[in-house]
């Protein structure tokens, strides 16, 4: 490659000068044993060189011919090469013809070659020359012409040892980072569990005594009783089969402090390419409304649908089919209508903090209730009657406000950690290519070269090695 200064003893050459790229022995089904490994591209994880599954011929019989490979061969996926699917075979087998078996031994260390095929220097080249719009692949001619930095054989082995060690450490870092989101999910659930059981505000409650406003709540419901969706009575649930709450709290059915609980349109609305948002269960995520994939309705349809279900800012939405039980709060006014797969909860705002209700519904305690209720049909569905009967812990409004404040403070802390983890994962993902780049610039073995000049010069240089490879190829052709 032009502009690259390689270490002493190295050689900037072409892949085809160092190995026989593109040559493979073909096998028919009748020529292989049923217990032989058969590899397809789908079995290799992109970018990581991890084998996702090992399938035997008996479980995956084939009709078209396959490429045969031997233990120790490099298996390079030439189809959609940007996916960087490269592994080293740990046993003999056959593979799709979209995977090229490569063996550079004994003059080119296969592991050294394996790391080169995964490097950004090689990937940039193959992505530039691959042909085909939907399913690009690296052609044999372009594969032979691909760049290759050939190091002296002794140095290849040292580079492989260092890369094995460094990239193993990178894998450990990746594994540790991938566990953190699970820990944060458990942390958030533990926060919610403490919130809805009163433990999060136990000390605060000892310093702040407030009376339940149940009489005021009853009076307000009396005033609004003309609305057919409102229940006059406060429907108290027995606590013994739910979970423990403080003495000053109650368990009320959700409908006890709701002015309306309804779902969206039952028939299929006329959809448009733009207009007012038409929400369904897929748009209701945990804590927010996802508008990345959304349908629209026009003004006429919007007015008709709003007559049944009129979500406004601050109202609670619950997904009722598919991933049942996701909860979100409407975050702006008068732009939404809904279909049946999501439900709307409007509450008496003077007596209940909707964010508190959302966090209660997201907690494992309520999710367990929702799961049990939604199992009443073959396919998970949550019906309005079941939603209305959900048992909600009901602390005084002042304590609800304090609970929300504390939950959001702790969630913000978790969000910060989550973002830091994402940033770290991005840096670690880039670290692999950074290490490979250092390796193929000779930076990882600079001290070794200084201590072993006789192993990188003269007959041990890459130029001399390349001449041996050429002579060996000529001999095999004769």
Sine and cosine of phi, psi and omega as CSV:
sin_phi,cos_phi,sin_psi,cos_psi,sin_omega,cos_omega
0.00,0.00,0.70,-0.71,-0.03,-1.00
-0.94,0.35,0.56,-0.83,0.05,-1.00
1.00,0.09,-0.08,1.00,-0.02,-1.00
-0.98,-0.19,0.81,-0.58,0.04,-1.00
-0.99,-0.17,0.94,-0.35,-0.04,-1.00
-1.00,0.01,0.39,-0.92,0.02,-1.00
-0.89,0.45,0.30,-0.95,0.05,-1.00
-0.86,0.50,0.70,-0.71,0.03,-1.00
1.00,-0.02,-0.15,0.99,0.02,-1.00
-1.00,0.01,0.20,-0.98,-0.02,-1.00
-0.64,-0.77,0.79,-0.62,0.08,-1.00
-1.00,-0.01,0.95,-0.32,-0.12,-0.99
-0.70,-0.71,-0.26,-0.97,0.05,-1.00
-0.95,-0.33,0.49,-0.87,-0.03,-1.00
-0.86,0.51,-0.63,0.78,-0.02,-1.00
-0.92,0.39,-0.35,0.94,0.05,-1.00
-0.97,0.23,-0.40,0.92,-0.08,-1.00
-0.98,-0.18,-0.49,0.87,-0.06,-1.00
-0.63,-0.78,0.22,-0.98,0.09,-1.00
-1.00,-0.04,0.98,0.17,-0.02,-1.00
-0.96,0.27,0.71,-0.70,0.13,-0.99
0.99,-0.12,-0.13,0.99,0.01,-1.00
-1.00,-0.05,0.70,-0.72,0.00,-1.00
-0.44,-0.90,0.53,-0.85,0.08,-1.00
-1.00,0.07,0.77,-0.63,-0.03,-1.00
-1.00,0.01,0.54,-0.84,0.01,-1.00
-0.73,-0.68,0.66,-0.75,0.15,-0.99
-1.00,-0.08,0.27,-0.96,0.00,-1.00
-0.84,0.54,-0.61,0.79,-0.04,-1.00
-0.93,0.36,-0.22,0.98,-0.07,-1.00
-0.99,-0.13,-0.02,1.00,-0.06,-1.00
-0.83,-0.55,0.38,-0.93,0.04,-1.00
-0.99,0.14,0.45,-0.89,-0.03,-1.00
-0.93,0.38,-0.38,0.92,-0.01,-1.00
-1.00,-0.09,0.26,0.96,0.02,-1.00
-0.99,0.13,0.53,-0.85,0.04,-1.00
-0.95,0.32,0.74,-0.67,0.12,-0.99
-0.85,-0.53,0.83,-0.56,-0.14,-0.99
-0.93,-0.36,0.76,-0.65,0.14,-0.99
-0.90,-0.44,0.32,-0.95,-0.02,-1.00
-0.86,0.51,-0.55,0.83,-0.02,-1.00
-0.90,0.43,-0.27,0.96,-0.01,-1.00
-0.99,0.15,-0.15,0.99,-0.07,-1.00
-0.94,-0.34,0.76,-0.65,0.04,-1.00
-0.96,0.27,0.71,-0.71,-0.03,-1.00
-0.92,0.40,0.69,-0.72,0.13,-0.99
0.98,0.20,-0.33,0.94,-0.13,-0.99
-0.95,-0.31,-0.24,0.97,-0.09,-1.00
0.87,0.50,0.54,0.84,0.06,-1.00
-0.98,-0.21,0.68,-0.73,0.07,-1.00
-0.99,0.15,0.86,-0.50,-0.05,-1.00
-0.99,0.16,-0.57,0.82,0.02,-1.00
-0.40,-0.92,0.48,-0.88,0.05,-1.00
-0.90,-0.44,0.86,-0.50,-0.08,-1.00
-0.89,-0.46,0.66,-0.75,0.03,-1.00
-1.00,-0.08,0.38,-0.92,0.00,-1.00
-0.84,0.55,-0.60,0.80,0.01,-1.00
-0.85,0.52,-0.53,0.85,-0.02,-1.00
-1.00,-0.08,-0.17,0.99,-0.01,-1.00
-0.60,-0.80,0.91,0.42,0.01,-1.00
-0.89,0.46,0.52,-0.85,-0.09,-1.00
-0.80,-0.60,0.37,-0.93,0.01,-1.00
-0.96,-0.28,-0.72,0.69,0.00,-1.00
-0.98,0.18,0.33,-0.95,0.00,-1.00
-0.92,0.40,0.44,-0.90,0.02,-1.00
-0.84,-0.54,0.34,-0.94,0.13,-0.99
-0.99,0.13,0.70,-0.72,0.05,-1.00
-1.00,-0.03,0.61,-0.79,0.06,-1.00
-0.67,-0.75,0.32,-0.95,-0.02,-1.00
-0.89,-0.46,0.33,-0.94,0.06,-1.00
-0.82,0.57,0.74,-0.68,0.00,-1.00
1.00,-0.10,-0.25,0.97,0.03,-1.00
-0.93,0.38,0.51,-0.86,0.18,-0.98
-1.00,0.09,0.71,-0.70,0.01,-1.00
-0.91,-0.41,0.95,-0.31,-0.13,-0.99
-0.95,-0.31,0.84,-0.54,0.03,-1.00
-0.99,0.14,0.94,-0.33,-0.05,-1.00
-1.00,0.07,-0.29,0.96,0.04,-1.00
-0.99,0.13,0.76,-0.65,-0.09,-1.00
0.73,0.68,0.88,0.47,-0.12,-0.99
-0.89,0.46,-0.27,0.96,0.05,-1.00
-0.90,0.43,-0.31,0.95,0.05,-1.00
-0.96,0.27,-0.23,0.97,0.12,-0.99
0.84,0.55,0.81,0.58,-0.01,-1.00
-0.99,-0.15,0.98,-0.18,-0.03,-1.00
-0.66,-0.75,0.77,-0.63,0.09,-1.00
-0.66,-0.75,0.20,-0.98,0.10,-0.99
-0.94,-0.34,0.78,-0.62,-0.06,-1.00
-0.93,0.36,0.76,-0.65,0.04,-1.00
-0.99,-0.15,0.03,1.00,0.08,-1.00
-0.32,-0.95,0.18,-0.98,0.03,-1.00
-0.94,0.33,0.36,-0.93,0.05,-1.00
0.02,-1.00,-0.18,-0.98,0.09,-1.00
-0.77,-0.64,0.39,-0.92,-0.05,-1.00
-0.55,-0.83,0.25,-0.97,0.09,-1.00
-0.84,0.54,0.48,-0.88,0.02,-1.00
-0.94,0.33,-0.10,0.99,0.12,-0.99
-0.99,0.16,-0.07,1.00,0.09,-1.00
-0.93,-0.38,0.79,-0.62,-0.04,-1.00
-0.98,-0.21,0.88,-0.48,0.12,-0.99
-0.96,0.27,0.71,-0.71,-0.02,-1.00
-0.75,-0.66,0.69,-0.72,0.07,-1.00
-0.63,-0.78,0.91,-0.41,0.00,-1.00
-0.99,-0.16,-0.13,0.99,-0.05,-1.00
-0.90,0.45,0.50,-0.86,0.07,1.00
-1.00,-0.07,-0.02,1.00,-0.12,-0.99
-1.00,-0.02,-0.33,0.94,0.12,-0.99
-0.82,-0.57,0.83,-0.56,0.00,-1.00
-0.91,0.41,0.86,-0.51,-0.06,-1.00
-0.86,0.50,-0.61,0.79,-0.01,-1.00
-0.92,0.38,-0.62,0.79,0.08,-1.00
-0.87,0.49,-0.70,0.71,0.03,-1.00
-0.91,0.41,-0.65,0.76,0.05,-1.00
-0.83,0.55,-0.72,0.69,0.01,-1.00
-0.92,0.38,-0.57,0.82,0.03,-1.00
-0.90,0.44,-0.67,0.74,0.00,-1.00
-0.91,0.42,-0.36,0.93,0.03,-1.00
-1.00,-0.04,-0.12,0.99,-0.11,-0.99
-0.98,0.21,0.39,-0.92,0.01,-1.00
-0.90,0.44,-0.55,0.84,0.02,-1.00
-0.86,0.51,-0.69,0.72,0.02,-1.00
-0.97,0.25,-0.67,0.74,-0.04,-1.00
-0.88,0.48,-0.65,0.76,0.00,-1.00
-0.87,0.49,-0.64,0.77,0.01,-1.00
-0.91,0.41,-0.78,0.62,-0.09,-1.00
-0.92,0.40,-0.55,0.84,0.03,-1.00
-0.93,0.37,-0.49,0.87,0.00,-1.00
-0.97,0.23,-0.54,0.84,-0.11,-0.99
-0.97,-0.23,-0.16,0.99,-0.03,-1.00
-0.89,0.46,0.61,-0.79,-0.03,-1.00
-0.93,-0.38,0.45,-0.89,-0.04,-1.00
0.96,-0.26,0.77,-0.64,-0.08,-1.00
-0.98,0.20,-0.83,0.55,-0.07,-1.00
-0.99,0.15,-0.59,0.80,-0.04,-1.00
-0.77,-0.64,0.94,0.34,-0.04,-1.00
-0.90,0.43,0.52,-0.85,0.03,-1.00
-0.58,-0.82,0.39,-0.92,0.04,-1.00
-1.00,0.02,0.89,-0.47,0.03,-1.00
-0.96,0.27,0.34,-0.94,-0.04,-1.00
-0.89,0.46,-0.68,0.73,-0.01,-1.00
-0.87,0.49,-0.70,0.71,0.02,-1.00
-0.93,0.36,-0.55,0.83,0.06,-1.00
-0.89,0.45,-0.68,0.74,0.02,-1.00
-0.91,0.43,-0.53,0.85,-0.04,-1.00
-1.00,0.03,0.01,1.00,-0.03,-1.00
-0.90,0.44,0.52,-0.86,0.02,-1.00
-0.93,0.36,0.46,-0.89,0.04,-1.00
-0.44,-0.90,0.80,-0.60,0.07,-1.00
-1.00,-0.08,0.95,-0.32,-0.04,-1.00
-1.00,-0.10,0.86,-0.52,0.05,-1.00
-0.99,-0.17,0.35,-0.94,0.11,-0.99
-0.81,0.59,0.54,-0.84,-0.13,-0.99
-0.85,0.53,-0.68,0.73,0.00,-1.00
-0.89,0.45,-0.61,0.79,-0.01,-1.00
-0.95,0.30,-0.54,0.84,0.07,-1.00
-0.82,0.58,-0.70,0.71,-0.03,-1.00
-0.90,0.43,-0.64,0.77,0.01,-1.00
-0.92,0.39,-0.67,0.74,0.03,-1.00
-0.87,0.49,-0.69,0.73,0.02,-1.00
-0.87,0.49,-0.69,0.72,0.01,-1.00
-0.87,0.50,-0.69,0.72,-0.02,-1.00
-0.93,0.36,-0.64,0.77,0.03,-1.00
-0.92,0.40,-0.65,0.76,0.05,-1.00
-0.83,0.56,-0.71,0.70,-0.05,-1.00
-0.93,0.37,-0.75,0.66,-0.07,-1.00
-0.93,0.37,-0.68,0.73,-0.04,-1.00
-0.96,0.28,-0.42,0.91,0.14,-0.99
-0.90,0.43,-0.64,0.77,0.05,-1.00
-0.92,0.40,-0.61,0.79,0.06,-1.00
-0.89,0.46,-0.66,0.75,0.03,-1.00
-0.89,0.47,-0.62,0.79,0.04,-1.00
-0.90,0.44,-0.68,0.74,0.03,-1.00
-0.88,0.48,-0.70,0.71,0.00,-1.00
-0.87,0.50,-0.69,0.72,-0.01,-1.00
-0.89,0.46,-0.69,0.72,0.00,-1.00
-0.90,0.43,-0.65,0.76,-0.01,-1.00
-0.92,0.39,-0.58,0.82,-0.02,-1.00
-0.93,0.36,-0.34,0.94,0.02,-1.00
-0.99,0.17,-0.35,0.94,-0.10,-0.99
-0.91,0.41,-0.69,0.72,0.04,-1.00
-0.83,0.56,-0.59,0.80,0.05,-1.00
-0.91,0.42,-0.66,0.75,0.03,-1.00
-0.90,0.44,-0.64,0.77,0.01,-1.00
-0.92,0.39,-0.58,0.81,0.06,-1.00
-0.89,0.45,-0.67,0.74,0.04,-1.00
-0.91,0.42,-0.62,0.79,0.02,-1.00
-0.88,0.48,-0.73,0.69,0.00,-1.00
-0.88,0.47,-0.65,0.76,0.02,-1.00
-0.92,0.39,-0.58,0.82,0.04,-1.00
-0.93,0.38,-0.58,0.82,0.08,-1.00
-0.89,0.45,-0.71,0.70,0.01,-1.00
-0.90,0.43,-0.63,0.77,0.02,-1.00
-0.89,0.46,-0.67,0.74,0.03,-1.00
-0.93,0.38,-0.56,0.83,-0.03,-1.00
-0.93,0.37,-0.76,0.65,-0.12,-0.99
-0.98,0.20,-0.24,0.97,0.04,-1.00
-0.99,-0.15,-0.03,1.00,0.03,-1.00
1.00,0.04,-0.08,1.00,-0.03,-1.00
-0.94,0.35,-0.49,0.87,-0.03,-1.00
-0.92,0.39,-0.48,0.88,-0.03,-1.00
-0.90,-0.43,0.40,0.92,-0.05,-1.00
-0.86,0.50,-0.74,0.67,0.01,-1.00
-0.93,0.38,-0.66,0.75,0.02,-1.00
-0.86,0.50,-0.65,0.76,-0.03,-1.00
-0.90,0.44,-0.56,0.83,0.02,-1.00
-0.93,0.38,-0.39,0.92,-0.02,-1.00
-0.98,-0.18,-0.21,0.98,-0.06,-1.00
-0.69,-0.72,0.94,-0.33,-0.03,-1.00
-0.97,-0.24,0.87,-0.50,0.04,-1.00
-0.80,-0.60,0.53,-0.85,0.02,-1.00
-1.00,0.01,0.54,-0.84,0.11,-0.99
-0.92,0.40,0.65,-0.76,0.00,-1.00
-1.00,-0.09,0.67,0.74,-0.08,-1.00
-0.92,0.40,-0.58,0.81,0.02,-1.00
-0.91,0.40,-0.66,0.75,0.04,-1.00
-0.91,0.41,-0.61,0.79,0.01,-1.00
-0.90,0.44,-0.68,0.73,0.04,-1.00
-0.87,0.48,-0.69,0.73,-0.02,-1.00
-0.89,0.45,-0.66,0.75,0.00,-1.00
-0.91,0.42,-0.60,0.80,0.01,-1.00
-0.94,0.33,-0.57,0.82,0.08,-1.00
-0.87,0.50,-0.66,0.75,-0.04,-1.00
-0.91,0.40,-0.54,0.84,-0.08,-1.00
-0.99,-0.16,0.22,0.98,-0.18,-0.98
-0.90,0.43,-0.29,0.96,0.00,-1.00
-0.89,0.45,-0.41,0.91,0.06,-1.00
-0.96,0.26,0.88,-0.48,-0.13,-0.99
-0.90,0.44,-0.34,0.94,-0.03,-1.00
-0.98,0.17,-0.14,0.99,-0.10,-1.00
-1.00,-0.09,0.75,-0.66,0.11,-0.99
-1.00,0.06,0.72,-0.70,-0.02,-1.00
-0.94,0.33,-0.70,0.72,-0.09,-1.00
-0.99,0.14,0.50,-0.86,0.17,-0.99
-0.99,0.13,0.89,-0.46,-0.10,-1.00
-1.00,-0.04,0.99,-0.17,-0.07,-1.00
-1.00,0.08,0.70,-0.71,0.03,-1.00
-0.98,-0.19,0.59,-0.81,0.09,-1.00
-0.93,0.36,0.68,-0.73,-0.13,-0.99
-1.00,-0.01,-0.24,0.97,-0.18,-0.98
-0.90,0.43,-0.45,0.89,-0.05,-1.00
-0.98,-0.20,0.11,0.99,-0.03,-1.00
-0.96,-0.27,-0.99,-0.14,0.09,-1.00
-0.42,-0.91,0.29,-0.96,-0.11,-0.99
-0.97,0.26,0.71,-0.70,0.08,-1.00
-0.76,-0.65,0.30,-0.95,0.02,-1.00
-0.88,0.47,0.37,-0.93,-0.04,-1.00
-0.86,0.51,-0.57,0.82,-0.07,-1.00
-0.97,0.23,-0.13,0.99,-0.04,-1.00
-1.00,-0.08,0.27,-0.96,0.11,-0.99
-0.82,-0.58,0.31,-0.95,0.28,-0.96
-0.97,-0.25,0.89,-0.46,0.06,-1.00
-0.87,-0.50,0.54,-0.84,0.15,-0.99
-0.91,0.41,0.53,-0.85,-0.06,-1.00
-0.82,0.57,-0.59,0.80,-0.02,-1.00
-0.92,0.38,-0.24,0.97,-0.03,-1.00
-0.91,0.43,-0.54,0.84,0.02,-1.00
-0.86,-0.50,0.49,0.87,0.06,-1.00
-0.95,-0.30,0.65,-0.76,0.14,-0.99
-1.00,0.03,-0.37,0.93,0.04,-1.00
-0.33,-0.94,0.70,-0.71,0.20,-0.98
-0.75,-0.66,0.92,-0.40,-0.06,-1.00
-0.55,-0.83,0.12,-0.99,0.09,-1.00
-0.86,-0.50,-0.01,-1.00,-0.08,-1.00
-1.00,0.10,-0.21,-0.98,-0.07,-1.00
-0.86,0.51,0.71,-0.70,0.00,-1.00
-1.00,0.06,-0.50,0.87,0.06,-1.00
-1.00,0.04,0.12,-0.99,-0.04,-1.00
-1.00,0.08,0.91,-0.41,-0.02,-1.00
-0.95,0.31,0.40,-0.92,0.08,-1.00
-0.97,0.24,0.90,-0.43,-0.06,-1.00
-1.00,0.00,0.49,-0.87,0.03,-1.00
-0.80,-0.59,0.18,-0.98,0.02,-1.00
-0.98,0.18,-0.28,0.96,0.05,-1.00
-0.39,-0.92,0.12,-0.99,-0.01,-1.00
0.76,-0.65,-0.75,-0.66,0.00,-1.00
-1.00,-0.06,0.59,-0.81,-0.03,-1.00
-0.91,0.42,0.74,-0.67,0.13,-0.99
-0.94,-0.34,0.95,-0.32,-0.11,-0.99
-1.00,-0.04,0.51,-0.86,0.14,-0.99
-0.69,-0.73,-0.07,-1.00,-0.05,-1.00
-0.85,0.52,-0.55,0.83,-0.05,-1.00
-0.90,0.43,-0.39,0.92,-0.01,-1.00
-0.99,0.11,-0.25,0.97,-0.03,-1.00
-1.00,0.01,0.94,-0.35,0.02,-1.00
-0.94,-0.33,0.10,-0.99,0.00,-1.00
-0.95,0.32,0.99,-0.16,0.10,-1.00
1.00,-0.10,-0.15,0.99,-0.01,-1.00
-0.44,-0.90,0.29,-0.96,0.04,-1.00
-0.98,-0.19,0.83,-0.56,-0.06,-1.00
-1.00,-0.07,0.91,-0.41,-0.02,-1.00
-0.96,-0.27,0.32,0.95,0.00,-1.00
-0.93,0.36,-0.51,0.86,0.09,-1.00
-0.75,-0.66,0.97,-0.24,-0.11,-0.99
-0.62,-0.78,0.52,-0.85,0.09,-1.00
-0.99,-0.14,0.23,-0.97,-0.03,-1.00
-0.75,-0.67,0.41,-0.91,0.16,-0.99
-0.77,-0.64,0.40,-0.92,0.03,-1.00
-0.99,0.17,0.00,-1.00,-0.09,-1.00
-0.88,0.48,-0.70,0.71,-0.05,-1.00
-0.90,0.44,-0.73,0.68,0.01,-1.00
-0.90,0.43,-0.61,0.80,0.00,-1.00
-0.87,0.49,-0.73,0.68,-0.02,-1.00
-0.90,0.45,-0.64,0.77,0.01,-1.00
-0.91,0.42,-0.70,0.72,-0.05,-1.00
-0.94,0.35,-0.54,0.84,-0.01,-1.00
-0.91,0.41,-0.39,0.92,0.01,-1.00
-0.89,0.45,-0.52,0.86,0.01,-1.00
-1.00,-0.03,-0.71,0.71,-0.13,-0.99
-0.69,-0.73,0.91,-0.42,-0.15,-0.99
-0.83,-0.55,0.94,0.34,-0.01,-1.00
-0.90,0.43,0.74,-0.68,0.06,-1.00
-0.78,-0.63,0.13,-0.99,-0.05,-1.00
-0.83,0.56,0.76,-0.65,0.02,-1.00
0.99,-0.11,-0.26,0.96,0.02,-1.00
-0.95,0.31,0.38,-0.93,-0.04,-1.00
-0.98,-0.22,0.70,-0.71,0.08,-1.00
-0.90,-0.43,0.61,-0.79,0.01,-1.00
-0.77,-0.64,0.77,-0.64,0.07,-1.00
-0.96,0.27,0.72,-0.70,-0.12,-0.99
-0.91,-0.41,-0.06,1.00,0.05,-1.00
-0.55,-0.83,0.25,-0.97,-0.06,-1.00
0.95,0.32,-0.89,-0.46,0.11,-0.99
-0.99,0.12,1.00,0.06,-0.12,-0.99
-0.95,0.33,0.64,-0.77,0.16,-0.99
0.99,-0.13,0.08,1.00,0.11,-0.99
-0.96,0.29,0.59,-0.81,-0.14,-0.99
-0.76,-0.65,0.68,-0.74,0.05,-1.00
-0.57,-0.82,0.29,-0.96,0.08,-1.00
-0.93,-0.37,0.72,-0.70,0.06,-1.00
-0.88,0.47,0.75,-0.66,-0.14,-0.99
-0.94,-0.33,0.00,1.00,0.21,-0.98
-0.40,-0.92,0.24,-0.97,-0.25,-0.97
-1.00,0.07,0.52,-0.86,0.37,-0.93
0.79,0.61,0.55,0.83,0.05,-1.00
-0.83,-0.56,-0.06,1.00,-0.12,-0.99
-0.95,-0.32,0.57,-0.82,0.37,-0.93
-0.71,-0.71,0.20,-0.98,-0.18,-0.98
-0.68,-0.73,0.36,-0.93,0.18,-0.98
-0.97,-0.23,0.07,-1.00,-0.20,-0.98
-0.89,0.45,-0.42,0.91,-0.12,-0.99
-0.94,0.34,-0.05,1.00,0.07,-1.00
-0.75,-0.66,0.51,-0.86,-0.03,-1.00
-0.90,-0.44,0.46,-0.89,-0.01,-1.00
-0.92,-0.39,0.71,-0.70,0.08,-1.00
-0.84,-0.55,0.89,-0.46,0.12,-0.99
-0.96,-0.27,0.75,-0.66,-0.10,-1.00
-0.90,-0.44,0.24,-0.97,0.12,-0.99
-0.98,0.22,0.99,-0.13,-0.20,-0.98
-0.87,0.49,-0.43,0.90,-0.03,-1.00
-0.96,0.26,-0.17,0.99,-0.10,-1.00
-0.84,-0.54,-0.22,0.98,-0.05,-1.00
-0.59,-0.81,0.67,-0.74,0.07,-1.00
-1.00,0.00,0.90,-0.44,-0.07,-1.00
-0.86,0.50,-0.53,0.85,0.05,-1.00
-0.92,0.40,-0.57,0.82,0.09,-1.00
-0.88,0.47,-0.71,0.70,0.02,-1.00
-0.88,0.48,-0.66,0.75,0.01,-1.00
-0.87,0.50,-0.72,0.70,-0.01,-1.00
-0.92,0.40,-0.59,0.80,0.07,-1.00
-0.87,0.49,-0.74,0.68,-0.03,-1.00
-0.91,0.41,-0.45,0.89,0.03,-1.00
-0.99,0.15,-0.28,0.96,-0.06,-1.00
-0.94,0.34,0.40,-0.92,-0.01,-1.00
-0.88,0.48,-0.52,0.85,0.01,-1.00
-0.86,0.50,-0.75,0.67,-0.02,-1.00
-0.98,0.22,-0.56,0.83,0.03,-1.00
-0.88,0.47,-0.55,0.84,0.07,-1.00
-0.92,0.40,-0.68,0.74,0.07,-1.00
-0.86,0.51,-0.73,0.69,-0.03,-1.00
-0.89,0.46,-0.68,0.73,0.00,-1.00
-0.88,0.47,-0.70,0.72,-0.01,-1.00
-0.90,0.44,-0.65,0.76,-0.01,-1.00
-0.94,0.34,-0.60,0.80,-0.07,-1.00
-0.97,0.26,-0.21,0.98,0.02,-1.00
-0.99,0.17,0.03,1.00,-0.05,-1.00
-0.94,0.33,-0.22,0.98,0.06,-1.00
-0.85,-0.52,0.27,-0.96,-0.03,-1.00
-0.86,0.50,-0.66,0.75,0.07,-1.00
-0.97,-0.25,0.70,-0.72,-0.08,-1.00
-0.85,0.53,0.88,-0.48,0.06,-1.00
-0.58,-0.81,0.60,-0.80,0.05,-1.00
-0.91,-0.42,0.83,-0.56,-0.07,-1.00
-0.98,-0.20,0.31,-0.95,-0.10,-1.00
-0.86,0.51,-0.66,0.75,0.02,-1.00
-0.86,0.51,-0.62,0.79,0.02,-1.00
-0.94,0.35,-0.60,0.80,0.04,-1.00
-0.91,0.43,-0.70,0.72,-0.02,-1.00
-0.87,0.49,-0.51,0.86,-0.07,-1.00
-1.00,0.02,-0.04,1.00,0.00,-1.00
-0.85,0.53,0.74,-0.68,-0.05,-1.00
-1.00,0.06,0.89,-0.45,-0.06,-1.00
-0.94,-0.35,0.80,-0.59,0.11,-0.99
-0.91,0.41,0.68,-0.74,-0.15,-0.99
-0.80,-0.60,1.00,-0.02,0.10,-0.99
-1.00,0.08,0.19,-0.98,0.11,-0.99
-0.83,0.55,0.48,-0.88,-0.09,-1.00
-0.84,0.54,-0.63,0.78,-0.02,-1.00
-0.88,0.48,-0.60,0.80,0.02,-1.00
-0.96,0.27,-0.57,0.82,0.10,-0.99
-0.83,0.55,-0.71,0.71,-0.01,-1.00
-0.88,0.47,-0.66,0.75,0.01,-1.00
-0.93,0.38,-0.62,0.78,0.04,-1.00
-0.88,0.47,-0.73,0.68,0.01,-1.00
-0.86,0.51,-0.68,0.73,-0.01,-1.00
-0.87,0.50,-0.70,0.71,-0.04,-1.00
-0.94,0.33,-0.67,0.74,0.03,-1.00
-0.87,0.50,-0.74,0.68,-0.06,-1.00
-0.93,0.38,-0.53,0.85,0.08,-1.00
-0.91,0.42,-0.70,0.71,0.01,-1.00
-0.94,0.34,-0.61,0.79,0.05,-1.00
-0.91,0.41,-0.61,0.79,0.04,-1.00
-0.89,0.45,-0.62,0.78,0.07,-1.00
-0.89,0.46,-0.69,0.72,0.03,-1.00
-0.90,0.43,-0.62,0.79,0.02,-1.00
-0.89,0.46,-0.63,0.78,0.03,-1.00
-0.89,0.46,-0.71,0.71,0.02,-1.00
-0.89,0.46,-0.67,0.74,-0.02,-1.00
-0.87,0.49,-0.66,0.75,0.02,-1.00
-0.92,0.40,-0.63,0.77,0.05,-1.00
-0.89,0.46,-0.61,0.79,0.03,-1.00
-0.91,0.42,-0.69,0.72,0.02,-1.00
-0.87,0.49,-0.67,0.74,0.04,-1.00
-0.90,0.44,-0.66,0.75,0.02,-1.00
-0.91,0.42,-0.65,0.76,0.02,-1.00
-0.89,0.47,-0.63,0.77,0.04,-1.00
-0.89,0.45,-0.68,0.74,0.01,-1.00
-0.92,0.40,-0.65,0.76,0.00,-1.00
-0.92,0.40,-0.64,0.77,0.03,-1.00
-0.88,0.47,-0.60,0.80,0.05,-1.00
-0.97,0.26,-0.36,0.93,-0.06,-1.00
-0.90,0.44,-0.60,0.80,0.00,-1.00
-0.85,0.52,-0.76,0.65,0.00,-1.00
-0.92,0.38,-0.54,0.84,0.04,-1.00
-0.90,0.43,-0.67,0.74,0.02,-1.00
-0.92,0.38,-0.67,0.74,0.03,-1.00
-0.89,0.46,-0.64,0.77,0.02,-1.00
-0.89,0.46,-0.68,0.74,0.05,-1.00
-0.88,0.47,-0.65,0.76,-0.02,-1.00
-0.88,0.48,-0.70,0.72,-0.08,-1.00
-1.00,0.04,0.07,1.00,0.27,-0.96
-0.99,-0.17,-0.03,1.00,0.01,-1.00
0.99,0.15,0.16,0.99,-0.07,-1.00
-0.95,0.30,-0.49,0.87,-0.02,-1.00
-0.96,0.28,-0.34,0.94,-0.10,-1.00
-0.87,-0.49,0.33,0.94,-0.01,-1.00
-0.86,0.51,-0.72,0.69,0.00,-1.00
-0.91,0.41,-0.64,0.77,0.01,-1.00
-0.89,0.46,-0.67,0.74,0.01,-1.00
-0.89,0.45,-0.65,0.76,0.01,-1.00
-0.89,0.45,-0.54,0.84,-0.03,-1.00
-1.00,0.06,-0.25,0.97,-0.07,-1.00
-0.72,-0.69,0.86,0.51,-0.05,-1.00
-0.90,0.44,-0.47,0.88,-0.03,-1.00
-0.95,0.32,-0.32,0.95,-0.03,-1.00
-1.00,-0.01,-0.01,1.00,-0.03,-1.00
-0.81,-0.58,0.03,1.00,-0.05,-1.00
-0.84,-0.54,0.18,-0.98,0.07,-1.00
0.86,0.50,-0.76,-0.65,-0.05,-1.00
-0.95,0.32,-0.18,0.98,0.04,-1.00
-0.99,-0.14,0.01,1.00,-0.02,-1.00
-0.95,0.30,0.25,-0.97,0.05,-1.00
-0.92,0.40,-0.56,0.83,0.03,-1.00
-0.88,0.48,-0.69,0.72,0.04,-1.00
-0.92,0.40,-0.61,0.79,0.03,-1.00
-0.89,0.45,-0.65,0.76,0.01,-1.00
-0.90,0.43,-0.60,0.80,0.05,-1.00
-0.91,0.42,-0.62,0.78,0.04,-1.00
-0.91,0.42,-0.64,0.77,0.01,-1.00
-0.90,0.44,-0.69,0.72,0.01,-1.00
-0.89,0.46,-0.69,0.73,0.00,-1.00
-0.90,0.44,-0.63,0.78,0.01,-1.00
-0.91,0.42,-0.66,0.75,0.03,-1.00
-0.89,0.45,-0.67,0.74,0.01,-1.00
-0.89,0.45,-0.66,0.75,-0.01,-1.00
-0.90,0.44,-0.64,0.77,-0.02,-1.00
-0.94,0.33,-0.48,0.88,0.02,-1.00
-0.98,0.22,-0.43,0.90,-0.09,-1.00
-0.93,0.36,0.00,0.00,0.00,0.00
